[in-house]
Amino acid sequence: MNSWDLWWWVILPYLALVIFVVGHVWRWRYDQFGWTSRSTQLQEHRLLKWGGPLFHYGTFAAVAGHVLGILVPESFTRWLGVPEDVYRWFSSIGGTVAALAVLAGVAVLALRRTTVPRVRAATSPVDWVALVLLAVVIVLGVVPTLGINLFGAGYDYRRSVALWFRGLFAGDPDVAAIAHAPLVYRVHATAAWAILAVWPFTRLVHAWSIPLWYLWRPYVLYRRRVPTRPAEPGTGGRRWRRIGVRY
């Protein structure tokens, strides 16, 4: 293992994780009023109602796919009796659908940010950085999913990228496993660490503000008000009179 691999696949990931954790603590202590998605729905809502759900639901599916593909060992699926080719086709098709949904959502949201002046004025430079990094990660996730695993010869990332990733949390990252992976996987992983590093300083922090209290809050009762006709003038209600006329 040379010094470059040590820096890129050991020091950089741990540095990104430290910034991720410390940055969130700092943001929560000193910028709770800024802990928000800074919604621009009032500025524009037609594009948002399409781009927002596509991006969020696609992201949830992509995260679930990464958990199954990277955090779950290959031995576990083998123990369940899932053949490798079945797993590869299932992960490729599911990953493609999720990635295309995220990509479409990001495209709509980016179009909205760039073409709607009021939304563009409410976008900070760090928001643009996060948006570009998200686009890079998504594109580099779609390329190997479609070009390598679905229509290509296939690549078992669970024996390389997954081993290195799980090793980071065990304190023993397999640098050789990730260093010999295809370039697209390495750039994809690097961009993911970059997103983690900038995450605490962007509007992405709202992802952790899940309103779980909503599940056990008291019911809200909505009562219908029966409309009544106003009292006619001269029948006990407010009397109408001409200007300048005294009664």
HELIX and SHEET records of a PDB file:
HELIX    1   1 SER A    3  LEU A    6  1                                   4    
HELIX    2   2 TRP A    7  ILE A   11  3                                   5    
HELIX    3   3 LEU A   12  TYR A   30  1                                  19    
HELIX    4   4 LEU A   48  HIS A   66  1                                  19    
HELIX    5   5 VAL A   67  LEU A   71  3                                   5    
HELIX    6   6 GLU A   74  TRP A   79  1                                   6    
HELIX    7   7 GLU A   84  THR A  115  1                                  32    
HELIX    8   8 PRO A  117  ALA A  121  1                                   5    
HELIX    9   9 PRO A  125  VAL A  143  1                                  19    
HELIX   10  10 PRO A  144  LEU A  150  3                                   7    
HELIX   11  11 TYR A  157  ARG A  159  5                                   3    
HELIX   12  12 VAL A  161  ALA A  170  1                                  10    
HELIX   13  13 VAL A  175  ALA A  179  1                                   5    
HELIX   14  14 LEU A  183  VAL A  198  1                                  16    
HELIX   15  15 TRP A  199  PHE A  201  5                                   3    
HELIX   16  16 ARG A  203  TRP A  208  5                                   6    
HELIX   17  17 LEU A  212  LEU A  215  5                                   4    
END                                                                             
